[in-house]
Amino acid sequence: MAIPAVESPSSPGTGRRSIGVPEIVFFVVAASAPLTVAAGGLPTSFAVTGVVGIPLLYVILAVLLTVFTGGYAAMSRSIANAGAFYAYITHGLGRVAGVGAAFVALISYNTMQVGLYGLFGFTTADLLKTKLSLDLPWWSVALAGVAVVAVLGFRRIDLNARVLGVLLAVEFLTVLVFDIAQVADAPSGVSVAPLGWDAANSGAVGAAFCFAMASFMGFEAAALYSEECRDPRRTVSRATYIAVAVIGVFYAFTAWAMTVGTGSSQIIGRAQKDGPALVFVLAEAHIGKLFADLAQLFLVTSLFAALLSFHNAVARYFFSLGREGVLPSPLSRTHTRHGSPHVGSLTQTVVAAVVVVVFAASGKDPVLTLFNWFTNLGALGVILLLALTSAAVVVYFAREHRGENAWNRLLAPAVAAVGLGTVFVVSLLNFDALLGAEKGSSLTWVLPGLIVVAAAAGVAFAVYLRQARPDVYARIGGGA
């Protein structure tokens, strides 16, 4: 039996409808963290995978996600729910599958957000030490970041959007200047070879796809804020299309500019040698030391913007699941003044703080463990959710077309389901390369196994609710 779609929530939701297309685009793109991708993601991707054609992979993923958006946007016109993927999968594939997906989403977004604290703490502490001679442990800086994000997460969503808008403008300008400088001063001349299939079809392609997919993280954000935007039927689809286009084109251009700035034959070796410092080394060589120093500062603000964006996403997942009884009901409370899901926000803050403290106590490297393990795990989970959502769109509109054309309700989601399912499988097969681990390492199955465990736990809990608490089970996916 179909679950009633919620078109205009009238019971308590996540506050006033105060944001539009620009604000949602800020949340989506901020989560992808342009400067973080340029400084951390791209050099690591080149170094670990050995794939020169990373720019082409961004183009391929941007096309695939644009196709996905056809069905995703169609669902957003029928369902306004802060649970997004969870809600869409529930309406398409049923409540049991929906709760399984919700648990996967919680694991994925929490690990992505918490993992970023490892890189944020290390990068900020290193900046303070080199520029101000202030020697602080990475975990103290990370916990300070947790506190600031907690304060902003407690406030109105439109305040968060304004903060992200400023940080995002600075990021984009910084990366754009870097890109233009690389192309203008190419040591081996400008070449389109990195955009060719031969360049993309070498090395660990599956791992490279997962790295590239991590750059699109936050893709779901448009639908997550559907209860807080002024016109959800139009805003969500427009914001998602714009964000995918911006992320795909910008990152493909940045990856290409980086190969041109080093030379196609040198990019892998330089990335392996310099790691995340490659961007700053190239910036200093092609532009100057002052710009390189500013870029390091803006990397910190880039990471902060991503942390804030993911924090808000996780808080809304907690809120949605608490509202429907899948998680404890206090998570559904919203602040009387700010309209924010403040209990869900506080819960995410506690999770982040606890994990940072545990990793600090273990003495493990915050970048190689906390950041690398958790962010790759989060990316893998979101790829799975994207594939399942596409399948759910096909099933949902097969029951009732709801005025959607054949492309949006059938062809686009079917193509996306196959394409994203393939990306998930090849990413899973190359997960050892993502972690920099040996082929037989336990990490290559323990970390992906967390996704399986989360899905199984969600499915089992939904079955329990169906038998023991049918009233709660009936509310799953219903929204406000």
Salt bridges, closest charged atoms under 4 A:
GLU7 OE2 - ARG402 NH2 2.65
ASP158 OD1 - ARG156 NE 3.00
ASP185 OD2 - HIS286 ND1 3.03
GLU227 OE2 - ARG323 NH2 2.79
GLU228 OE2 - ARG316 NE 2.81
ASP231 OD2 - ARG234 NH1 3.07
ASP274 OD2 - ARG270 NE 3.33
ASP293 OD1 - LYS131 NZ 2.86
ASP293 OD2 - LYS289 NZ 3.07
GLU400 OE1 - ARG402 NH1 3.89
GLU404 OE1 - ARG77 NH2 2.97
ASP432 OD1 - LYS439 NZ 3.59
